């Protein structure tokens, strides 16, 4: 079967109790700087890093730290991906038709790559090439 489109993982969204700790850790240890913030830098509700992480402040969360919120997937053709996904029994989430709930509960946010060719460029990167 030919895939409906090509895509790559653009970000992983994680619920965290202490968002400031996570921001400092990933910045100071791995150099991941801010790409975007919802709220203010002093009082962030959500924080995205250059490097593909999204932290969502959830101070009252009682589960284990780092519970997965959703996967953000960048696609060459979001509409083709959505159409193909429906054959797998996914359901649309309240956030919009590009938000899909998989049968096992995993949430996936599909985003349109602009330009679409950036997906091929991202997929061409070999993280283990050593260069």
N, C-alpha and C positions, 0 to 999 in steps of 0.2 A: 504494500500500500504506500502511495506517495503521501508524505505529510502535507497538511493543509498550508503550512507556513513554517518558517524557521524562527526560533526564538532563543533568548538567553535569560538567565536569572539576573534581574536588575537589582533587586534588594530582598532582604529577609526582614520581616517586621517581628519584633520581639517585645512582649510586655515585660516591664521591669519595675521593681518597687523603687529603686533609687536611680533615677535617670541621670543625675549629676555624676554619680560614681562611674556609670557606664561611659558617659561622654568623656570623662577624664581618663579612664583606663584606655579606651581605644585611641584616644588622641596621644596620650603620653607614651604608650607602649608601642603602638603601631602607626602613629602619624596620621590617623584618619581624621580629617578636618570636616567642618560642617558644610554640607551641601544646601541644607534647607532646615528651617525650624518653624514649628507651629507654636505660637505663643512668643515668648521672648527668650533670648539666650539665658537670661537670669532665671526665668521661670518657664521652661519648655514643657509643652504638653506632648509633643512629638519632635523627634530630632533625627535627621537623616545625615549619614556620613558619605563623603566621597569614599567609595569602597564597598557600598552595598548594604549597609546596616540601617535599620530604622528602629529607634527605641520609642516605645509608647509608655508614658508614665502611668503607672497603675499602683500607687502607694498602698492601696488596701488589698492587693492581690495576696491570697493566702496559699497558693500552690507553690511548686518549686520555681525558683527564679529562672527567668528566661523562657517562659512559655511562648510558643510560636503563635503569632497573630495571623500572619498570612505570608504567601510568597508573591512577590511582584515580578512578573514576567514581561520582558520587552519583546514584542513580536513584529515581524515584517508586515503582517496583515492580520490585525486583531479580528476583523469581522469574519475572515475565513477560519481563524482559530476557534472563535465562538461557535460558528456553525458546525464545525467538526466535533467540538466538545459535547454538544447536545446529544450526539449519538452514543455517548458514554454515560448518559444518565445524570449529568450534572444539573444543578439548579441555580437559577439566578439569585443573587443576594440583593438586599435592599439598597446597597451602595450604587448599583447601576448594572446594566446588562453586561459589562466587562468584568464584573465580580462574580466568580463562580464558586459554588460549594460542591466539592467532590463527594461521592457517596460515603466515604469514610470520615467526612467532616472537615477535611483540609480546605482552607480558603485560598483562592488564587485570584490575584488582580492582574488582568491582562492590559498592557499598555501598548499603544501604537508607537513604533520607532519612527522618528523623523530625523533624517531621511531613513527609509527602510533599509538602505544599504549598510547602515551602521550595525545591523545585526550580523551580517556576514563578516564585517571587520572584527566585531567582538568575538565571534566564534573562531576566527582565524588565530587568535592569541593562544599560544601554548604555554600554560603556566609552569610547565616542567621542562621547558626547553633549555634552561640554564643560561640564557642570554638576556 
